[in-house]
Amino acid sequence: MAAGQHQAYKPQRKAGAIIGVVFTMIGFLLILGGGLWAHKTTKFIDAAEQAQGEVIEMVARRGNDSTTYAPRFRFGGPDGQWYIVTSSHSSNPPAYRVGEQVTVLYEPGNPAEAKLQGFMSLWFGPIMLGIMGGVFGFIGLVTFLFQRRRQQNQAFLLARGRPYMAEFQRVEREHDTEEGNSRFYVIARYYDKASHQVQVFRSDPLDFDPSDFIKDGQLITVLIHQDKPGVYYMDLSFLPQKA
């Protein structure tokens, strides 16, 4: 694994750091939103009145690749009127059946916003926001720690790495089918005359083709960790920085 970056890698290094920060912030906001939603739900339950209701229809909600069903129910309000409400929560298989007797919770001044008394009906939203926030936060934290580790490796190798003069071989191009972009890698090799062994080094990804700026057979400095030969830093500081 190539450790660290240099000037030509700055755009990608910044991109990685930005992704980590953005994902962490999104995760925090989602968790905060889930907490506020849970607090609102708790206040609703504490203030709500109960009534007996009946499921009168299962409403189909069609998505891109699935169909879920939300219960539509009716109940008598405190003013003697009948109210018909469609639950915001849907599932597949359906969680209720037509004709089923249900317990309804409603605020005395707003029976039209009633909810069914059930764990998923009340807590599905807050839980999903919390889970999504945790996933985003985890991805952001891992990305941040990965970038931090690469920077620490770079600093260590620049200070203590053993330099080898590796001969440039070629530039490899890798096409990212998801993003539609291409990444480029500089390949260089070093021949150890004492051991008669050849070591091949591969740079970290570049977002531009450096072929025009490297000559055939050009020697490139590679700094190698003395205790971990697989950790190295290929010095490509002679390449121009992409604007």
Contacts in CASP RR format, 6 or more apart in sequence:
PFRMAT RR
TARGET T0000
AUTHOR 0000-0000-0000
METHOD contacts of the structure
MODEL  1
MAAGQHQAYKPQRKAGAIIGVVFTMIGFLLILGGGLWAHKTTKFIDAAEQ
AQGEVIEMVARRGNDSTTYAPRFRFGGPDGQWYIVTSSHSSNPPAYRVGE
QVTVLYEPGNPAEAKLQGFMSLWFGPIMLGIMGGVFGFIGLVTFLFQRRR
QQNQAFLLARGRPYMAEFQRVEREHDTEEGNSRFYVIARYYDKASHQVQV
FRSDPLDFDPSDFIKDGQLITVLIHQDKPGVYYMDLSFLPQKA
1 230 0 8 1.000
1 231 0 8 1.000
2 201 0 8 1.000
2 202 0 8 1.000
2 203 0 8 1.000
2 204 0 8 1.000
2 232 0 8 1.000
2 233 0 8 1.000
2 234 0 8 1.000
3 150 0 8 1.000
3 153 0 8 1.000
3 154 0 8 1.000
3 156 0 8 1.000
3 157 0 8 1.000
3 225 0 8 1.000
3 231 0 8 1.000
3 232 0 8 1.000
3 233 0 8 1.000
4 150 0 8 1.000
4 151 0 8 1.000
4 153 0 8 1.000
4 154 0 8 1.000
4 157 0 8 1.000
4 204 0 8 1.000
4 233 0 8 1.000
5 12 0 8 1.000
5 13 0 8 1.000
5 150 0 8 1.000
5 151 0 8 1.000
5 154 0 8 1.000
5 204 0 8 1.000
6 233 0 8 1.000
6 235 0 8 1.000
6 236 0 8 1.000
6 237 0 8 1.000
7 237 0 8 1.000
7 239 0 8 1.000
7 241 0 8 1.000
8 206 0 8 1.000
8 210 0 8 1.000
8 236 0 8 1.000
8 237 0 8 1.000
8 239 0 8 1.000
8 240 0 8 1.000
8 241 0 8 1.000
8 242 0 8 1.000
9 204 0 8 1.000
9 206 0 8 1.000
9 236 0 8 1.000
10 241 0 8 1.000
11 207 0 8 1.000
11 242 0 8 1.000
12 204 0 8 1.000
12 205 0 8 1.000
12 206 0 8 1.000
12 207 0 8 1.000
13 147 0 8 1.000
13 150 0 8 1.000
13 151 0 8 1.000
16 143 0 8 1.000
16 147 0 8 1.000
17 144 0 8 1.000
17 147 0 8 1.000
19 140 0 8 1.000
19 143 0 8 1.000
20 139 0 8 1.000
20 140 0 8 1.000
20 141 0 8 1.000
20 143 0 8 1.000
20 144 0 8 1.000
20 147 0 8 1.000
21 140 0 8 1.000
21 144 0 8 1.000
22 140 0 8 1.000
23 136 0 8 1.000
23 137 0 8 1.000
23 139 0 8 1.000
23 140 0 8 1.000
23 143 0 8 1.000
24 136 0 8 1.000
24 137 0 8 1.000
24 140 0 8 1.000
24 141 0 8 1.000
24 144 0 8 1.000
26 133 0 8 1.000
26 136 0 8 1.000
26 137 0 8 1.000
27 132 0 8 1.000
27 133 0 8 1.000
27 134 0 8 1.000
27 135 0 8 1.000
27 136 0 8 1.000
27 137 0 8 1.000
28 133 0 8 1.000
28 137 0 8 1.000
29 133 0 8 1.000
30 129 0 8 1.000
30 130 0 8 1.000
30 132 0 8 1.000
30 133 0 8 1.000
30 134 0 8 1.000
30 136 0 8 1.000
31 129 0 8 1.000
31 130 0 8 1.000
31 133 0 8 1.000
31 134 0 8 1.000
33 126 0 8 1.000
33 129 0 8 1.000
33 130 0 8 1.000
34 125 0 8 1.000
34 126 0 8 1.000
34 129 0 8 1.000
34 130 0 8 1.000
35 126 0 8 1.000
35 129 0 8 1.000
35 130 0 8 1.000
37 125 0 8 1.000
37 126 0 8 1.000
37 129 0 8 1.000
38 123 0 8 1.000
38 126 0 8 1.000
41 122 0 8 1.000
41 123 0 8 1.000
41 126 0 8 1.000
44 105 0 8 1.000
44 107 0 8 1.000
44 115 0 8 1.000
45 105 0 8 1.000
45 122 0 8 1.000
47 107 0 8 1.000
47 108 0 8 1.000
48 105 0 8 1.000
48 106 0 8 1.000
48 107 0 8 1.000
49 78 0 8 1.000
49 105 0 8 1.000
49 106 0 8 1.000
49 107 0 8 1.000
49 108 0 8 1.000
50 103 0 8 1.000
50 104 0 8 1.000
50 105 0 8 1.000
50 117 0 8 1.000
51 75 0 8 1.000
51 76 0 8 1.000
51 77 0 8 1.000
51 103 0 8 1.000
51 104 0 8 1.000
51 106 0 8 1.000
51 114 0 8 1.000
52 75 0 8 1.000
52 101 0 8 1.000
52 102 0 8 1.000
52 103 0 8 1.000
52 104 0 8 1.000
53 73 0 8 1.000
53 74 0 8 1.000
53 75 0 8 1.000
53 76 0 8 1.000
53 101 0 8 1.000
53 102 0 8 1.000
53 103 0 8 1.000
53 104 0 8 1.000
54 73 0 8 1.000
54 74 0 8 1.000
54 75 0 8 1.000
54 99 0 8 1.000
54 100 0 8 1.000
54 101 0 8 1.000
54 102 0 8 1.000
55 71 0 8 1.000
55 72 0 8 1.000
55 73 0 8 1.000
55 96 0 8 1.000
55 97 0 8 1.000
55 98 0 8 1.000
55 99 0 8 1.000
55 100 0 8 1.000
55 102 0 8 1.000
56 72 0 8 1.000
56 73 0 8 1.000
56 74 0 8 1.000
56 84 0 8 1.000
56 98 0 8 1.000
56 99 0 8 1.000
57 71 0 8 1.000
57 72 0 8 1.000
57 98 0 8 1.000
58 69 0 8 1.000
58 70 0 8 1.000
58 71 0 8 1.000
58 72 0 8 1.000
58 94 0 8 1.000
58 96 0 8 1.000
58 97 0 8 1.000
58 98 0 8 1.000
59 69 0 8 1.000
59 70 0 8 1.000
59 71 0 8 1.000
59 72 0 8 1.000
59 86 0 8 1.000
59 90 0 8 1.000
60 67 0 8 1.000
60 68 0 8 1.000
60 69 0 8 1.000
61 67 0 8 1.000
61 68 0 8 1.000
61 69 0 8 1.000
61 70 0 8 1.000
61 90 0 8 1.000
66 92 0 8 1.000
67 92 0 8 1.000
68 90 0 8 1.000
68 91 0 8 1.000
68 92 0 8 1.000
69 90 0 8 1.000
69 91 0 8 1.000
69 92 0 8 1.000
69 93 0 8 1.000
69 94 0 8 1.000
69 95 0 8 1.000
70 86 0 8 1.000
70 87 0 8 1.000
70 88 0 8 1.000
70 89 0 8 1.000
70 90 0 8 1.000
71 86 0 8 1.000
71 87 0 8 1.000
71 94 0 8 1.000
71 95 0 8 1.000
71 96 0 8 1.000
71 102 0 8 1.000
71 116 0 8 1.000
72 84 0 8 1.000
72 85 0 8 1.000
72 86 0 8 1.000
72 87 0 8 1.000
73 84 0 8 1.000
73 85 0 8 1.000
73 87 0 8 1.000
73 102 0 8 1.000
73 104 0 8 1.000
73 116 0 8 1.000
74 82 0 8 1.000
74 83 0 8 1.000
74 84 0 8 1.000
74 85 0 8 1.000
75 82 0 8 1.000
75 83 0 8 1.000
75 85 0 8 1.000
75 104 0 8 1.000
75 106 0 8 1.000
75 111 0 8 1.000
75 114 0 8 1.000
76 82 0 8 1.000
76 83 0 8 1.000
76 111 0 8 1.000
77 83 0 8 1.000
77 106 0 8 1.000
77 111 0 8 1.000
78 108 0 8 1.000
78 111 0 8 1.000
79 111 0 8 1.000
83 106 0 8 1.000
83 111 0 8 1.000
83 112 0 8 1.000
83 114 0 8 1.000
85 104 0 8 1.000
85 112 0 8 1.000
85 113 0 8 1.000
85 114 0 8 1.000
87 115 0 8 1.000
87 116 0 8 1.000
87 121 0 8 1.000
88 115 0 8 1.000
89 95 0 8 1.000
89 116 0 8 1.000
89 120 0 8 1.000
89 121 0 8 1.000
89 124 0 8 1.000
89 125 0 8 1.000
91 120 0 8 1.000
95 120 0 8 1.000
96 102 0 8 1.000
96 116 0 8 1.000
102 116 0 8 1.000
102 117 0 8 1.000
103 116 0 8 1.000
103 117 0 8 1.000
104 114 0 8 1.000
104 115 0 8 1.000
104 116 0 8 1.000
104 117 0 8 1.000
105 114 0 8 1.000
105 115 0 8 1.000
105 116 0 8 1.000
105 117 0 8 1.000
105 122 0 8 1.000
106 113 0 8 1.000
106 114 0 8 1.000
106 115 0 8 1.000
107 113 0 8 1.000
115 121 0 8 1.000
115 122 0 8 1.000
153 225 0 8 1.000
153 231 0 8 1.000
153 233 0 8 1.000
154 233 0 8 1.000
156 225 0 8 1.000
157 223 0 8 1.000
157 224 0 8 1.000
157 225 0 8 1.000
157 231 0 8 1.000
157 232 0 8 1.000
157 233 0 8 1.000
158 223 0 8 1.000
158 233 0 8 1.000
160 226 0 8 1.000
161 223 0 8 1.000
161 224 0 8 1.000
161 225 0 8 1.000
161 226 0 8 1.000
161 233 0 8 1.000
162 223 0 8 1.000
162 224 0 8 1.000
162 225 0 8 1.000
162 226 0 8 1.000
163 221 0 8 1.000
163 222 0 8 1.000
163 223 0 8 1.000
163 224 0 8 1.000
164 190 0 8 1.000
164 199 0 8 1.000
164 221 0 8 1.000
164 222 0 8 1.000
164 223 0 8 1.000
164 224 0 8 1.000
165 190 0 8 1.000
165 219 0 8 1.000
165 220 0 8 1.000
165 221 0 8 1.000
165 222 0 8 1.000
166 188 0 8 1.000
166 189 0 8 1.000
166 190 0 8 1.000
166 199 0 8 1.000
166 201 0 8 1.000
166 219 0 8 1.000
166 220 0 8 1.000
166 221 0 8 1.000
166 222 0 8 1.000
166 234 0 8 1.000
167 188 0 8 1.000
167 189 0 8 1.000
167 190 0 8 1.000
167 191 0 8 1.000
167 217 0 8 1.000
167 218 0 8 1.000
167 219 0 8 1.000
167 220 0 8 1.000
168 186 0 8 1.000
168 187 0 8 1.000
168 188 0 8 1.000
168 214 0 8 1.000
168 215 0 8 1.000
168 216 0 8 1.000
168 217 0 8 1.000
168 218 0 8 1.000
168 219 0 8 1.000
168 220 0 8 1.000
169 187 0 8 1.000
169 188 0 8 1.000
169 189 0 8 1.000
169 200 0 8 1.000
169 217 0 8 1.000
170 187 0 8 1.000
171 184 0 8 1.000
171 185 0 8 1.000
171 186 0 8 1.000
171 187 0 8 1.000
171 209 0 8 1.000
171 210 0 8 1.000
171 211 0 8 1.000
171 214 0 8 1.000
172 184 0 8 1.000
172 185 0 8 1.000
172 187 0 8 1.000
172 202 0 8 1.000
173 182 0 8 1.000
173 183 0 8 1.000
173 184 0 8 1.000
173 185 0 8 1.000
173 209 0 8 1.000
174 182 0 8 1.000
174 183 0 8 1.000
174 184 0 8 1.000
174 185 0 8 1.000
174 205 0 8 1.000
175 181 0 8 1.000
175 182 0 8 1.000
176 182 0 8 1.000
176 183 0 8 1.000
181 207 0 8 1.000
182 209 0 8 1.000
183 205 0 8 1.000
183 206 0 8 1.000
183 207 0 8 1.000
184 205 0 8 1.000
184 206 0 8 1.000
184 207 0 8 1.000
184 208 0 8 1.000
184 209 0 8 1.000
184 210 0 8 1.000
185 202 0 8 1.000
185 203 0 8 1.000
185 204 0 8 1.000
185 205 0 8 1.000
185 206 0 8 1.000
186 202 0 8 1.000
186 203 0 8 1.000
186 206 0 8 1.000
186 210 0 8 1.000
186 214 0 8 1.000
186 220 0 8 1.000
186 234 0 8 1.000
186 236 0 8 1.000
187 200 0 8 1.000
187 201 0 8 1.000
187 202 0 8 1.000
187 203 0 8 1.000
188 200 0 8 1.000
188 201 0 8 1.000
188 203 0 8 1.000
188 220 0 8 1.000
188 222 0 8 1.000
188 234 0 8 1.000
189 198 0 8 1.000
189 199 0 8 1.000
189 200 0 8 1.000
189 201 0 8 1.000
190 198 0 8 1.000
190 199 0 8 1.000
190 201 0 8 1.000
190 222 0 8 1.000
191 197 0 8 1.000
191 198 0 8 1.000
192 198 0 8 1.000
192 199 0 8 1.000
199 229 0 8 1.000
201 222 0 8 1.000
201 232 0 8 1.000
201 234 0 8 1.000
203 234 0 8 1.000
203 236 0 8 1.000
204 234 0 8 1.000
206 236 0 8 1.000
206 239 0 8 1.000
207 242 0 8 1.000
208 242 0 8 1.000
210 236 0 8 1.000
210 239 0 8 1.000
213 238 0 8 1.000
213 239 0 8 1.000
213 240 0 8 1.000
214 220 0 8 1.000
214 239 0 8 1.000
220 234 0 8 1.000
220 235 0 8 1.000
220 236 0 8 1.000
221 234 0 8 1.000
221 235 0 8 1.000
222 232 0 8 1.000
222 233 0 8 1.000
222 234 0 8 1.000
222 235 0 8 1.000
223 232 0 8 1.000
223 233 0 8 1.000
223 235 0 8 1.000
224 230 0 8 1.000
224 231 0 8 1.000
224 232 0 8 1.000
225 231 0 8 1.000
225 232 0 8 1.000
END
